[in-house]
């Protein structure tokens, strides 16, 4: 009986603690937005981005890669980017950074889907990393990655999916071991 009372009593304390930690994290970031505990953007967690990464990594048959995905704040990415990829082809390791949903300009429901899309986008860049890199073809690569990503996402999400990547984008700034997804 005492154990049941303790569980019931601790549930509201846990909910309040989550709410406070979100508010403190948001306030500490310099943001003035107040985030409700029911905000769907809070569904985007480290374990969630790991699940999306594993799902798309498996579908793209990239099992030889060790991929770490991180949710980062806007100041940890280059300006006007939604994600970033760095890789080491010698040891097949890569890090994908995706923009924290609290820093997005899209509606919350679209933000969640866009973060998953960014992971797919960066994985396609990684898949193409075996090809020779040419500074002059950055725009072409970005267009190909967007089209492949849109097609794969439409297959996964259904015909109702409307890609953001059909909007005009500036080409990703890529160097030999890095690629970024830019904002529309």
Secondary structure by P-SEA (a helix, b strand, c coil): caaaaaaaaaaaaaaaaaaaaaaaaaaaaccccccccccccccccaaaaaaaaaaaaaaacccccbbbbbbbccccccccccbbbbbbcccccbbbbbcccccccccaaaaaaaaaaaaaaaaaaaaaccccccccaaaaaaaaaaaaaaaaaaaaaccccccccccccccccccccccccccc
